[in-house]
Amino acid sequence: MSRIWEKYKDREERELWQEYRKKGTREVRDFLVEKYSPLVKYVAGKVAIGMPQNVEFDDLVSYGSFGLLDAIEKFDPEREIKFKTYAMTRIRGAIFDELRSIDWIPRSIRQKAKQVEETIAMLENKLGHTVDDEDIAREMGLSVEDLQSLLTKISGTSMISLNDIWYLGDDNDEVSFMETLESPANLNPDTLIEKEEIKTVIVEAIKHLPDKEKKVIVLYYYEDLTLKEIGEVLEVTESRISQLHTKAIMRLRGKLMRMKNALKK
């Protein structure tokens, strides 16, 4: 263990946060980085699942490290939220931000993802209920097998999309899906009401997902299981869980986009 770890490991964490907020002590910051660095690898590991092979785990860890530093700088120990919860949101967001900036998803995959998402949204808006693979495949002129293969190919885009679209209309006024689930105490009070409304819409949308998709969302985002672990729970392949996750996110995005458009009117 490092000298800094030995120096601070027995101190109360709340006391350390107070010292860092007041004095900005570099050693305290380095201790917090060392203590929570395993969290970066944990989040990177979850993000890596479903990503194509050209996305390196070590790169995700590097991107996430910036999120951890950002979380340490911005965390308010007076708020009623655990640092671990707050940091996971920042780490995940930093990874997604960097992945978007390097534009790792081929344009053809983005276009296909958008086509599937728009098809689901159109059908569910038109029919007034959730649609299954057969409905989606029929509308797109595909077989069910081809649709499921396509969902597997575009699964990586659904991971990124969670942090892409939750804007309320004003500049710099955004909220990620993760923030609505994990850290409402850290939202700007001026827009908390609107963002609580978004959270309510998300929760209601999740309730109306098909049963298996609902279970995937709950187990992945609330119970913190990996897609592989969810597959073991539901007794289906990891590939099938990836497909279910992708469809669920597309349904949620469609509902949130309709809400977003309604807010603009």
C-alpha positions as a Markdown table, in Angstrom:
| # | Residue | x | y | z |
|---|---|---|---|---|
| 1 | Met | 0.0 | 0.0 | 0.0 |
| 2 | Ser | 1.1 | 3.6 | -0.6 |
| 3 | Arg | 2.3 | 6.0 | 2.0 |
| 4 | Ile | -0.7 | 8.2 | 1.4 |
| 5 | Trp | -3.1 | 5.2 | 2.0 |
| 6 | Glu | -1.4 | 4.3 | 5.3 |
| 7 | Lys | -1.7 | 8.0 | 6.4 |
| 8 | Tyr | -5.4 | 8.4 | 5.7 |
| 9 | Lys | -6.9 | 4.9 | 5.7 |
| 10 | Asp | -8.1 | 5.1 | 9.4 |
| 11 | Arg | -9.6 | 8.6 | 9.1 |
| 12 | Glu | -13.3 | 9.2 | 8.9 |
| 13 | Glu | -14.3 | 9.7 | 5.3 |
| 14 | Arg | -16.7 | 12.6 | 6.1 |
| 15 | Glu | -13.8 | 14.3 | 7.8 |
| 16 | Leu | -11.6 | 13.8 | 4.8 |
| 17 | Trp | -14.2 | 15.3 | 2.5 |
| 18 | Gln | -14.6 | 18.3 | 4.7 |
| 19 | Glu | -10.9 | 18.8 | 4.7 |
| 20 | Tyr | -10.7 | 18.5 | 1.0 |
| 21 | Arg | -13.5 | 21.0 | 0.4 |
| 22 | Lys | -11.9 | 23.5 | 2.7 |
| 23 | Lys | -8.2 | 23.1 | 1.8 |
| 24 | Gly | -8.1 | 21.2 | -1.4 |
| 25 | Thr | -5.4 | 19.0 | 0.1 |
| 26 | Arg | -3.7 | 17.1 | -2.7 |
| 27 | Glu | -2.8 | 14.1 | -0.5 |
| 28 | Val | -6.5 | 13.7 | 0.4 |
| 29 | Arg | -7.5 | 13.8 | -3.2 |
| 30 | Asp | -4.8 | 11.2 | -4.1 |
| 31 | Phe | -6.1 | 9.0 | -1.2 |
| 32 | Leu | -9.7 | 9.3 | -2.6 |
| 33 | Val | -8.5 | 8.5 | -6.1 |
| 34 | Glu | -6.7 | 5.4 | -4.8 |
| 35 | Lys | -9.6 | 4.3 | -2.7 |
| 36 | Tyr | -12.2 | 4.6 | -5.5 |
| 37 | Ser | -10.0 | 3.6 | -8.5 |
| 38 | Pro | -11.5 | 0.0 | -8.3 |
| 39 | Leu | -14.9 | 1.6 | -9.0 |
| 40 | Val | -13.6 | 2.9 | -12.4 |
| 41 | Lys | -12.6 | -0.7 | -13.4 |
| 42 | Tyr | -16.0 | -1.9 | -12.3 |
| 43 | Val | -17.9 | 0.6 | -14.3 |
| 44 | Ala | -15.6 | 0.2 | -17.3 |
| 45 | Gly | -16.2 | -3.6 | -17.1 |
| 46 | Lys | -20.0 | -3.1 | -17.2 |
| 47 | Val | -19.7 | -0.7 | -20.1 |
| 48 | Ala | -17.4 | -3.0 | -22.0 |
| 49 | Ile | -20.1 | -5.7 | -22.2 |
| 50 | Gly | -21.8 | -5.5 | -25.5 |
| 51 | Met | -19.2 | -3.2 | -27.0 |
| 52 | Pro | -17.4 | -4.3 | -30.2 |
| 53 | Gln | -13.9 | -5.8 | -29.9 |
| 54 | Asn | -12.2 | -2.6 | -31.1 |
| 55 | Val | -13.2 | -0.9 | -27.9 |
| 56 | Glu | -10.4 | -1.7 | -25.4 |
| 57 | Phe | -11.1 | -2.2 | -21.8 |
| 58 | Asp | -8.0 | -0.2 | -20.7 |
| 59 | Asp | -9.2 | 2.7 | -22.8 |
| 60 | Leu | -12.5 | 2.7 | -21.0 |
| 61 | Val | -10.7 | 2.7 | -17.7 |
| 62 | Ser | -8.6 | 5.7 | -18.8 |
| 63 | Tyr | -11.8 | 7.6 | -19.8 |
| 64 | Gly | -13.5 | 6.7 | -16.6 |
| 65 | Ser | -10.6 | 8.0 | -14.5 |
| 66 | Phe | -11.4 | 11.5 | -15.7 |
| 67 | Gly | -14.9 | 10.9 | -14.4 |
| 68 | Leu | -13.6 | 9.9 | -11.0 |
| 69 | Leu | -11.5 | 13.0 | -10.8 |
| 70 | Asp | -14.5 | 15.1 | -11.8 |
| 71 | Ala | -16.6 | 13.5 | -9.2 |
| 72 | Ile | -14.1 | 14.1 | -6.5 |
| 73 | Glu | -13.9 | 17.8 | -7.4 |
| 74 | Lys | -17.7 | 18.3 | -7.6 |
| 75 | Phe | -19.0 | 16.0 | -4.8 |
| 76 | Asp | -20.8 | 17.8 | -2.0 |
| 77 | Pro | -20.5 | 15.8 | 1.2 |
| 78 | Glu | -23.4 | 17.8 | 2.7 |
| 79 | Arg | -25.9 | 16.2 | 0.3 |
| 80 | Glu | -27.7 | 13.0 | 1.3 |
| 81 | Ile | -26.1 | 10.8 | -1.3 |
| 82 | Lys | -23.2 | 8.4 | -1.1 |
| 83 | Phe | -20.0 | 9.3 | -3.0 |
| 84 | Lys | -19.9 | 5.9 | -4.7 |
| 85 | Thr | -23.4 | 6.4 | -6.2 |
| 86 | Tyr | -22.5 | 9.9 | -7.4 |
| 87 | Ala | -19.1 | 8.8 | -8.7 |
| 88 | Met | -20.5 | 5.9 | -10.8 |
| 89 | Thr | -22.7 | 8.4 | -12.6 |
| 90 | Arg | -19.7 | 10.6 | -13.4 |
| 91 | Ile | -17.5 | 7.8 | -14.4 |
| 92 | Arg | -20.0 | 6.3 | -16.7 |
| 93 | Gly | -20.8 | 9.7 | -18.2 |
| 94 | Ala | -17.1 | 10.4 | -18.8 |
| 95 | Ile | -16.7 | 7.0 | -20.6 |
| 96 | Phe | -19.7 | 7.7 | -22.8 |
| 97 | Asp | -18.6 | 11.2 | -23.6 |
| 98 | Glu | -15.3 | 10.0 | -24.8 |
| 99 | Leu | -16.8 | 7.2 | -26.9 |
| 100 | Arg | -19.1 | 9.7 | -28.6 |
| 101 | Ser | -16.2 | 12.1 | -29.2 |
| 102 | Ile | -14.1 | 9.5 | -31.0 |
| 103 | Asp | -17.2 | 8.4 | -33.0 |
| 104 | Trp | -16.5 | 4.7 | -32.7 |
| 105 | Ile | -19.9 | 3.5 | -34.0 |
| 106 | Pro | -19.9 | 3.1 | -37.8 |
| 107 | Arg | -22.4 | 5.4 | -39.6 |
| 108 | Ser | -24.3 | 2.4 | -41.1 |
| 109 | Ile | -24.9 | 1.0 | -37.6 |
| 110 | Arg | -26.1 | 4.4 | -36.3 |
| 111 | Gln | -28.5 | 4.6 | -39.2 |
| 112 | Lys | -29.9 | 1.1 | -38.6 |
| 113 | Ala | -30.3 | 1.8 | -34.9 |
| 114 | Lys | -32.2 | 5.0 | -35.7 |
| 115 | Gln | -34.4 | 3.0 | -38.2 |
| 116 | Val | -35.3 | 0.4 | -35.6 |
| 117 | Glu | -36.0 | 3.0 | -32.9 |
| 118 | Glu | -38.2 | 5.0 | -35.2 |
| 119 | Thr | -40.1 | 1.9 | -36.3 |
| 120 | Ile | -40.8 | 0.9 | -32.7 |
| 121 | Ala | -41.9 | 4.4 | -31.8 |
| 122 | Met | -44.1 | 4.7 | -34.8 |
| 123 | Leu | -45.8 | 1.4 | -34.3 |
| 124 | Glu | -46.4 | 1.8 | -30.6 |
| 125 | Asn | -47.7 | 5.3 | -31.1 |
| 126 | Lys | -50.0 | 4.1 | -33.8 |
| 127 | Leu | -51.2 | 0.9 | -32.1 |
| 128 | Gly | -51.2 | 2.2 | -28.5 |
| 129 | His | -49.4 | -0.8 | -27.1 |
| 130 | Thr | -46.0 | -2.4 | -27.0 |
| 131 | Val | -45.0 | -4.3 | -30.1 |
| 132 | Asp | -43.1 | -7.6 | -30.4 |
| 133 | Asp | -40.4 | -8.8 | -32.6 |
| 134 | Glu | -42.8 | -10.0 | -35.2 |
| 135 | Asp | -44.5 | -6.6 | -35.5 |
| 136 | Ile | -41.2 | -4.8 | -35.8 |
| 137 | Ala | -39.7 | -7.3 | -38.3 |
| 138 | Arg | -42.9 | -7.2 | -40.5 |
| 139 | Glu | -42.8 | -3.4 | -40.6 |
| 140 | Met | -39.1 | -3.4 | -41.6 |
| 141 | Gly | -39.5 | -6.1 | -44.1 |
| 142 | Leu | -37.2 | -8.5 | -42.2 |
| 143 | Ser | -37.5 | -12.0 | -40.8 |
| 144 | Val | -37.5 | -12.2 | -37.0 |
| 145 | Glu | -34.1 | -13.9 | -37.1 |
| 146 | Asp | -32.7 | -11.0 | -39.2 |
| 147 | Leu | -34.2 | -8.5 | -36.8 |
| 148 | Gln | -32.6 | -10.2 | -33.7 |
| 149 | Ser | -29.2 | -10.3 | -35.5 |
| 150 | Leu | -29.6 | -6.6 | -36.2 |
| 151 | Leu | -30.4 | -5.9 | -32.6 |
| 152 | Thr | -27.2 | -7.6 | -31.6 |
| 153 | Lys | -25.1 | -5.6 | -34.0 |
| 154 | Ile | -26.5 | -2.3 | -32.8 |
| 155 | Ser | -26.5 | -3.2 | -29.0 |
| 156 | Gly | -23.5 | -0.9 | -28.4 |
| 157 | Thr | -25.4 | 2.2 | -29.5 |
| 158 | Ser | -28.1 | 1.6 | -26.8 |
| 159 | Met | -25.4 | 1.8 | -24.1 |
| 160 | Ile | -24.3 | 5.2 | -25.4 |
| 161 | Ser | -27.9 | 6.5 | -26.1 |
| 162 | Leu | -28.8 | 6.5 | -22.5 |
| 163 | Asn | -26.7 | 9.6 | -22.0 |
| 164 | Asp | -27.6 | 11.3 | -25.3 |
| 165 | Ile | -31.1 | 12.7 | -25.3 |
| 166 | Trp | -32.4 | 13.9 | -22.0 |
| 167 | Tyr | -32.4 | 17.7 | -22.7 |
| 168 | Leu | -35.2 | 20.0 | -21.4 |
| 169 | Gly | -34.8 | 22.6 | -24.1 |
| 170 | Asp | -32.4 | 25.1 | -22.4 |
| 171 | Asp | -28.7 | 25.4 | -23.1 |
| 172 | Asn | -26.6 | 23.3 | -20.8 |
| 173 | Asp | -29.7 | 21.9 | -19.2 |
| 174 | Glu | -29.5 | 18.1 | -19.5 |
| 175 | Val | -30.1 | 15.1 | -17.4 |
| 176 | Ser | -28.9 | 11.6 | -18.0 |
| 177 | Phe | -30.9 | 8.5 | -17.5 |
| 178 | Met | -28.4 | 7.5 | -14.9 |
| 179 | Glu | -28.9 | 10.8 | -12.9 |
| 180 | Thr | -32.7 | 10.2 | -12.8 |
| 181 | Leu | -32.1 | 6.8 | -11.3 |
| 182 | Glu | -29.0 | 7.3 | -9.1 |
| 183 | Ser | -28.5 | 10.9 | -7.9 |
| 184 | Pro | -31.5 | 13.2 | -7.9 |
| 185 | Ala | -30.1 | 15.0 | -4.9 |
| 186 | Asn | -27.3 | 16.4 | -7.1 |
| 187 | Leu | -29.6 | 17.9 | -9.7 |
| 188 | Asn | -29.9 | 21.7 | -10.1 |
| 189 | Pro | -32.8 | 22.8 | -7.9 |
| 190 | Asp | -34.1 | 25.2 | -10.5 |
| 191 | Thr | -34.9 | 22.3 | -12.8 |
| 192 | Leu | -35.5 | 19.6 | -10.3 |
| 193 | Ile | -39.3 | 19.6 | -10.9 |
| 194 | Glu | -39.0 | 19.0 | -14.6 |
| 195 | Lys | -36.4 | 16.3 | -14.0 |
| 196 | Glu | -38.5 | 14.6 | -11.4 |
| 197 | Glu | -41.2 | 14.5 | -14.1 |
| 198 | Ile | -38.8 | 12.9 | -16.5 |
| 199 | Lys | -38.0 | 10.3 | -13.8 |
| 200 | Thr | -41.7 | 9.6 | -13.3 |
| 201 | Val | -42.1 | 9.1 | -17.1 |
| 202 | Ile | -39.2 | 6.7 | -17.2 |
| 203 | Val | -40.5 | 4.7 | -14.3 |
| 204 | Glu | -44.0 | 4.6 | -15.9 |
| 205 | Ala | -42.4 | 3.6 | -19.2 |
| 206 | Ile | -40.4 | 0.8 | -17.5 |
| 207 | Lys | -43.6 | -0.5 | -16.0 |
| 208 | His | -45.2 | -0.9 | -19.4 |
| 209 | Leu | -42.2 | -2.7 | -21.0 |
| 210 | Pro | -42.7 | -6.3 | -21.9 |
| 211 | Asp | -42.0 | -8.5 | -18.9 |
| 212 | Lys | -38.5 | -9.8 | -20.0 |
| 213 | Glu | -37.3 | -6.3 | -21.1 |
| 214 | Lys | -38.5 | -4.9 | -17.8 |
| 215 | Lys | -36.6 | -7.5 | -15.9 |
| 216 | Val | -33.4 | -6.7 | -17.9 |
| 217 | Ile | -33.7 | -3.0 | -17.2 |
| 218 | Val | -34.3 | -3.5 | -13.5 |
| 219 | Leu | -31.6 | -6.1 | -13.0 |
| 220 | Tyr | -29.0 | -4.0 | -15.1 |
| 221 | Tyr | -29.7 | -0.5 | -13.8 |
| 222 | Tyr | -31.2 | -1.1 | -10.3 |
| 223 | Glu | -29.6 | -4.4 | -9.2 |
| 224 | Asp | -26.3 | -3.7 | -11.0 |
| 225 | Leu | -26.0 | -7.1 | -12.6 |
| 226 | Thr | -24.0 | -7.7 | -15.8 |
| 227 | Leu | -25.8 | -8.8 | -19.0 |
| 228 | Lys | -24.1 | -12.2 | -18.5 |
| 229 | Glu | -25.4 | -12.5 | -15.0 |
| 230 | Ile | -28.9 | -11.5 | -16.1 |
| 231 | Gly | -28.8 | -14.2 | -18.8 |
| 232 | Glu | -28.1 | -16.7 | -16.1 |
| 233 | Val | -31.0 | -15.4 | -14.0 |
| 234 | Leu | -33.5 | -15.5 | -16.9 |
| 235 | Glu | -32.0 | -18.7 | -18.4 |
| 236 | Val | -31.3 | -17.2 | -21.8 |
| 237 | Thr | -28.1 | -16.4 | -23.7 |
| 238 | Glu | -26.1 | -13.2 | -23.1 |
| 239 | Ser | -26.8 | -12.3 | -26.8 |
| 240 | Arg | -30.5 | -12.5 | -26.2 |
| 241 | Ile | -30.2 | -10.3 | -23.1 |
| 242 | Ser | -28.3 | -7.8 | -25.2 |
| 243 | Gln | -31.2 | -7.8 | -27.8 |
| 244 | Leu | -33.8 | -7.3 | -25.0 |
| 245 | His | -31.8 | -4.5 | -23.5 |
| 246 | Thr | -31.5 | -2.7 | -26.9 |
| 247 | Lys | -35.2 | -3.0 | -27.6 |
| 248 | Ala | -36.1 | -1.7 | -24.1 |
| 249 | Ile | -33.8 | 1.3 | -24.4 |
| 250 | Met | -35.3 | 2.1 | -27.8 |
| 251 | Arg | -38.8 | 2.0 | -26.4 |
| 252 | Leu | -37.8 | 4.2 | -23.5 |
| 253 | Arg | -36.0 | 6.7 | -25.8 |
| 254 | Gly | -39.1 | 6.8 | -28.0 |
| 255 | Lys | -41.3 | 7.7 | -25.0 |
| 256 | Leu | -38.9 | 10.3 | -23.7 |
| 257 | Met | -38.5 | 11.9 | -27.1 |
| 258 | Arg | -42.2 | 12.3 | -27.4 |
| 259 | Met | -42.2 | 13.9 | -23.9 |
| 260 | Lys | -39.3 | 16.1 | -25.0 |
| 261 | Asn | -41.1 | 17.3 | -28.1 |
| 262 | Ala | -44.3 | 17.9 | -26.0 |
| 263 | Leu | -42.3 | 20.2 | -23.6 |
| 264 | Lys | -41.1 | 22.3 | -26.5 |
| 265 | Lys | -44.6 | 23.1 | -27.7 |
